[in-house]
């Protein structure tokens, strides 16, 4: 996940930019987002004209969830639940959600920290790397057990199924980044008859020893999977990809599992290690996965 191992890659990337961490944190909330994004028109105004997005709130078992909901302006579309990385729902994920909506999906980008604060809790990924950011998020992260996330996923499905823009005859997809990677699997286990596809990008904690490990929960699902693994995450835990393949085989679930030649965080557009080429390749594989919804 976002540990000292991946911090070294981020530091190296920032050093190449010849700016400080704090300078990058300030930049990544504005200019960096406009300059970097998977997909041809993520940072262009035509995407805004084709979609409609708004901040929403809905009830869960644990309180009131705030989220960003964006979808094509016309028609009904398969839905996707988007789980942000550890820094939470922010401008970068509004932009990424809008690009997925432009591809024909009704996208609900979740604030996983709603129990403690409304989004944005942090303004950029690099704020998480500051002492202040980690102190702020530490207690909030502790509230995100697998059971809690599964309750949130059920609430998200109920919200989506009540929306005019959602085609309820189609399955729901789920995609997640870093911390959000395992959340995609929790969603498929929480609502197996509705959440039929999950894409995890540089997800952390997918293979653990406990019974609620995402790779073990796959047996309770009816979904297809994409696990896009960062090369430095694979170096740290080389056995995880094999365990994921084994779990998919035991569960009888289709799963595309690949180690990408890019570091942890490469798909998030305000990350210092964002890799346009590999992010677009992973994005394209997600769109293929979601075609089956």
N, C-alpha and C positions, 0 to 999 in steps of 0.2 A: 504494500500500500504506500502511502506518502510518508516514508520513513527516512532515516539518515542515508540509506543506500540510494534512494531516488533523489534526495537533496543534493548529492554530489553531482548528478547529471544536470540538475537545474543550475547549480552554481557555475558549472562549466559553461553552460549556455549563456548565462548572464555575463560572465567574464568576457565571452566572445563579443557581446554587445557593447562592452566597456561602459556599463552603467551599474548602479548599485541595486540591491534587492528592493530597497524602498522606492527607488526611482522606477524600477520595473513595475512594482505594485501600483504606483500611480498611473503609469502609462497603460497598463493592461486593462484598465477599466474603460478606456476611451479609444485612443488611436490604434492600439494593438488589435482590438476587436474588429474595427473597421477594415484593417489591413489583412487579416488572416481569417479564413473560414473554408471548411470543406464544401464543395458544391460551387457551381459557376456563379450563382447570383446571391449568395448569402448576405453579402454586404452591400447589395444594390437596392435601389428603390423599387424596381419592378416586383420584387418579392413582397414588399409591403402592400402594393396595390392588389396583389392576387389573394392575399390572406387577411383574416381579421383576428386580432389578438386582444385579450383583456386579462386583467387580474381577476381572479375568482376566489371565493371561499365556499367551503362545504364542510359538513359535519363528519367527524369520525368518532370511533369509540373513545378516543382520547382527547377530543377537543375540536377546535375549528381549524381546518387545514387552509392555508393560503397557497395559491398556485398561479401559474400563468397558463392560460388556455388559448391556443391559436389553431386556426383551421382555414381551409379554403372558403372563400366567401359564398360559393354556391354549392348545393348538393350535400349528400351524405357520404361519409368517408370512414374507413376503418380507423380505430383510435390507437394511440400509443401513449403509454405512461413513461415519462422521462425522469430519471433519477440523477441529479447532479453529483459532482464529485464532492470531496470533503468540505470545500469552501462554500457549498450551498448554492441555492438559486440566486442568480444575479444576471447582469446584462448579457454576459457571454452565453448563458443558457437560454435566454430569451431569443437571441439571434439564432442559435442552433435549433431551437424548437420551431422557429419561423421557417427555417430552410426545410425542415422535415415536413412541415405543413404545406409548403409550396410543392412538395413531391406528391401530395395528395392524401395527407393524413391529418386527423384531428388530434393534436398533441397537447397533453397535460404535463407541464413541467412542475414537479413537486418541490415544495419547501420542506425538506425532511426535518427541519428544526422548528416546525411550527409550535411544538409544545412549549418552547421557550421564547421564541421571538418571531416576528414577521420578517419575510425576506425584503431586501437582502440583509443577511446577517453580516456578511463580508462583501466588499465590493469587487474583489478579484481573487484569483487563486493565490497570488503571492502574499496577500494579507494573511493567509493561513500560516505562512512561513515566518511571520513576525512573532515575537514573544506575546504581544497583545492579542493577536489573532488566535494563537493556540490557547491562551488563557481563557478567551471568550468562548471558544468552541468546546473545550474539554468537557465541561459538565453536560453540554447538549449531546455530544457524541455518546455519552454514557446512557442516554435514554433510548438509544436506537437498537434494541434487541431484535432478534429475528421475529419474535411474536409481534412486537410493536410495528415493525415494517409491514408484516403481513396484514395487520389490521388496517394500516394506511392504504395498502394496495386494494383491499376490499372496498374501502370508502371511495377510492379513486375510480374503481370499476362502476360503482353505483352512480357516482356523479356523471361519468362519461355516458353510461347507458341512458341517462335522462336527457341528454343533449340532442337537439334537432340536427346538429351537424354530424352526428355519429351514426354510422350504419351498423345497427345491432345484429344484423344477419351475418356480419363478418366477425372474426376473432379480434382480440385486442393484442397489440404488441407491447413490449417493454424494452427500453434501452437504458443503460446506465454506465457511468464513468467512475473509475477509481472506487471509492466507497459505494457508489451506486451500482457497481457491477454485480455483487451478490444480491442486491435488492431486486434485480430483474428476475432472479430465480425465485426469491421469496414470493414475488407477485404471481409467478406461474403456479406455485404451490398453494397460495392463498385462494386463487380463483381458477382452478384447473379447467373448468368448462368455458371460461371466457378469455383468459390470457394464454394465447396459443403460440407465441414466439417471443424470444428474449435475446437481446444482443448485449453482451458485456464487453466494454472496452477498457483495457488495462485494469480490470477489476481486481480488488484485493480480497483476501479471505474466502476464496471460492472453495478451497479444500482445507478442511479443518478436522479435528479429531472428534468433535461433539456430534450428537445426533441431528442437530439442526444445521450442520454444514450444508451449504448449497448443493454440493455434488451428491450428497445423500438424499436431499429433498427432491431431486429430479425424478425419483421413483413415484412420487405422488402427483406428477404433472402429466399434461397431454400436449406439451409444447415442443417446438423445434428451437435449436439454440445456435448462437454464434458466440464463441469465446475468442476474442482478439487479445492476445497476450503480449505484453511488452517484453523486449529482449532482456532487460535487466531484471524484471520480475522472474523471468524464466531462469536466469542465471542464479538467482537467489533460491528459487524453489523448483528445480528442474523436474521433479517428479509430479508436479501438479497437472501438467498436460496429460500425462499418462493416466492419472487418477480420474480426470474428467472424461477421457475417452472410455475408460472402463465403466464409469458410472453411467454414461450415455448408453453403452452397449447393454448393461444389465437392465437399465430402465426401458430399453427399446425406444429411446428418443433420438431423433436425428440431431446431430451436432457437428458443426464446423469448428474445428479447434486449430488455431494457427498462432505461431509466434511471429510477430511482425518485427522487422529490422528498425525498431524505433524505441525510445525510452518511455518509461512510465509517464503518463500524462500527455502522450503525443496527439491525442484526439481533441483535447480541450483547447479552444481557440485563444484563451488568455493565459495559457501556460507558457513558460519560457522555452519548453522543449517541444512545443507544437510543431508537427511535421506535416506540411501540406500534402505532400505526395502520398504518404502512408495513411493520413487521415482520410483522404479521398478514396483510397483503395478500401479501407475498412467501411467507410460510409456506403460505398457501392455494394459491398457484401451484405450490409444490413438491409438495403433496399430489396435485394434479391430475397432475403429471408422473409421480409414483410409482405412480399407479393403473395405468399401463401396464406395470409390471414383470411 
